[in-house]
Amino acid sequence: MGSPRSTRRDLERYAGLFAARTKVMTSSAMRDLMAITERDEVISLAGGLPDTSTFPPKSYASIMERVALESSARALQYGPTEGLEVLKACIVEVMAEEGIEGIDRDEVLVTTGGQQVIDLMCKTLIDPGDVIVAEAPTYPGAVPAFSAYEADVVQIEMDRDGMRTDVLEETLDRLDREGRRPKFIYTVPTFQNPAGVTLSLPRRERLVRIAHERELLVLEDNPYGLLRYEGEPLPTLRSIDGGEFVVYLGTFSKILSPGVRLGWTVAPRPVLEKMNIGKQSVDLCSSPMTQYFVATYFAEEGSWADYLRSLR
């Protein structure tokens, strides 16, 4: 059975209580798909669902046993909003694998999935009517977050080399003439969802130059970068930028499992501090239990790298 629908009488009864922004809030297509894929008889080709059966059940059981025996009191307790130090060390390791060296643990904010980074960016930066620039089409899970904060999303067309930076510059010039400065540019530059294209190196470099020239933030969503099957990896926008205008979004959802609900962001210090405060009022902290699970898994010599190779 599905969830009960609101009747017209229900809507009338509570309509006067709802905040004005709920009128533009929309259901995520991804969440609607998740409800369908819960059914045992359904094999979905529509959503980006990792094959979690590839993670060995015995490894899962042994890791959870270690967490229970060695860290149960801490795993069952509240944790710091910014995340546990043991997990941050794992994140620094993952980012180094992406070619992003020199990240300090203090630069990392652990989040409840990568999706929370998108929400916190909007919560931190967006007032109703503010402009967000994104690719066309863009990640379906980002759209409800943009809508919830009443952003005006301006989209830039793509081709086989990703977002067209020439069109981006023309669009930014037009917005500038209109007196509208985008709060940030949202992009999935590597194996873009849903188009599947990858932003070329010249366009990556140009996008970062545009950000510097115009002092615009760029939110780089990079869930798939380590899942390259062939060819040489391209540098992340964060690597090219050096941490001045690019906010990096990473997640364990695709390289480990979405069920752990752990992501992270590395951002310029003033932005990171605001996002940290914004997170405190949402969930206090991401689950220490799953943070210890991931940290314990990473502590096993070579395990995460071996699993990543098996996924490729």
Secondary structure, DSSP 8 states (H G I E B T S, - for coil): -------HHHHHHHGGGS-GGGGT----HHHHHHHHHTSTT---SSS----GGGS-HHHHHHHHHHHHHHHHHHHTS---TT--HHHHHHHHHHHHHTT-----GGGEEEESSHHHHHHHHHHHH--TT-EEEEEES--TTHHHHHHHTT-EEEEEEEETTEE-HHHHHHHHHHHHHTT---SEEEE--SS-TTT-----HHHHHHHHHHHHHHT-EEEEE-SSGGG--SS-----HHHHH-SSSEEEEEESTTTT-GGG--EEEE--HHHHHHHHHHHHHHHSS--HHHHHHHHHHHHSTTHHHHHHHHH-
